[in-house]
Amino acid sequence: MLKRGTRTHLYRQLTEGLGEAVDEATYPVLSGLARTGARSAAELATEIDLDRSGVSRRASRLEAAGLLRREADPGDQRATLLALTPAGHDAVAVMRRRLAGRITATLASWPPGEAEAFTRGLRRFVEQGPFTGP
């Protein structure tokens, strides 16, 4: 729902100061794994709308920084899963706190009642709108 430039700007702000490997390019990988749990690069690519090779390149950067690990898939020993490390979970927690703070600050400046109406409308849109599955 956000334009690419808007997302890039937001991700850059959320990842600032979290280390060289954590930036607007790797944010979707960290965030996606936090939402879904361990996934193969192909599964995560579908979830975050990147190609598998892009996910793998970003995962390698995050792995080198100790934020992600590769582990055997218990359901298929030939496959590898990407999973957040405790440091990866910590980085995601910082980014989520920053995002929540930005949202809270923005909504606090709205006239009384508007933020609540927006929240109700957005929840309804997410739950019943065009992005829901069959």
C-alpha positions, -999 to +999 in steps of 0.1 A: +000+000+000+030+023+003+050+035-027+084+020-030+101+053-022+080+058+009+088+022+021+125+027+014+125+060+034+106+044+063+128+013+064+159+034+064+146+053+095+135+021+113+169+004+107+192+034+115+221+025+138+213-012+140+245-023+122+258-024+087+237-055+077+204-040+088+191-015+063+162-008+039+172-038+018+173-064+046+144-050+066+118-071+047+138-103+054+140-096+091+104-085+093+091-114+072+109-140+093+096-123+125+060-126+111+062-161+097+089-179+116+116-200+099+111-203+062+130-214+031+143-186+009+117-195-017+088-194+008+100-161+023+104-146-012+068-152-018+058-137+015+079-105+011+075-101-027+112-106-036+128-132-058+146-162-041+180-150-051+174-116-036+163-131-004+194-154-003+217-124-009+201-104+019+201-135+042+238-140+037+244-104+049+222-110+079+238-143+087+273-128+086+261-102+111+247-129+134+211-119+129+200-150+110+210-186+108+204-214+083+191-247+097+180-280+083+143-283+074+129-310+097+104-319+070+129-322+042+166-328+051+176-315+016+161-281+023+174-252+044+154-228+065+162-192+074+156-184+110+162-153+132+188-156+159+182-140+193+201-109+180+178-109+150+147-109+172+162-081+192+168-060+160+132-066+150+119-056+184+138-023+181+124-017+146+088-025+158+092-001+188+104+026+164+075+020+140+049+020+168+064+053+181+061+069+147+025+057+143+016+068+178+032+103+173+014+107+140-020+097+153-016+118+185-016+149+163-050+141+147-082+156+160-101+136+187-119+106+174-102+106+140-075+081+151-100+057+165-122+059+134-091+054+112-080+024+133-115+008+130-116+014+093-081+001+087-089-031+107-120-037+088-102-031+055-075-055+064-099-082+076-125-078+049-109-059+020-094-070-013-062-084+003-079-112+022-077-148+009-106-169-003 
